[in-house]
Each structure stands twice: as C-alpha cells, then as structure tokens.
Amino acid sequence: MNKFVEMIKLFSDETRLRILNILFQGEHCNCDLEEVLGLSQPNISKHLKKIMLLDLATSRKSSYWTYYKINEEVFNKHPFMIEIMKEIQELEPFKSDLIKLREYKNSPGRCQINLNSREV
C-alpha cells in the first residue's frame, strides 16, 4: 500500500500518536516512553517498529540504549502532521503525557541522556 496512506493510518492509532507526541518534544529512550505511557517495553517496541518503518522517527544507539526522535525531514515535508502534533498537545491523554514527561525528566534516577529537546 502507498506509504503516505500508511502514515495517515498511523495517526489513527492512539498509542502510536502518544509515542509521536513524546518524540515530538525531543529525543527519548525506550525507558522514557515506558515510564510516561505506562506500557511494557515489548509493546513500545512494537509501535516504534511501525513508526520507524514509515520513517516518522529516527534512532541512534548509545551503549545499551536506543534513542528515538521524530524525523524532522518527513514532518517538514508534510506540514499538516506538525499541525496535528501541535493540536493534540491540548487534548487528553496527550496533554497528561506531556505533564508526566516534564515530571519524569526532572526526577532523579531516570535514564540520563543529553536531550536536544523542544520545550515541554
């Protein structure tokens, strides 16, 4: 099926949209996503695989961890996706996820990485 159509379909899945919402804020590892979303590592990985197959996110490995962020090139090519991401930040559960993310980023003992993130 057409990759563009598959991207649109991805936006209809709440969990994938919640993951994108967090990645839209900057680079995060799997443990950040697990903590904020309250989902298991295998569940997060399953959704990230689909997101990655559609090039909506990129990843980099560092030691034992893999870090993910949105693929700005793809989002800039399709500006309506940026608008969707901005709109959902004011809706539940996306709004609560960003509050949890902010609290989690400030908590001691979390996975420490150099975040090049947008303001949450």
PyMOL commands that set and color helices and strands:
alter all, ss='L'
color gray80, all
select helices_A, chain A and resi 3-10+14-23+30-37+41-53+72-77+79-88+94-105
alter helices_A, ss='H'
color red, helices_A
select strands_A, chain A and resi 28-29+57-62+65-70
alter strands_A, ss='S'
color yellow, strands_A
deselect
rebuild
show_as cartoon
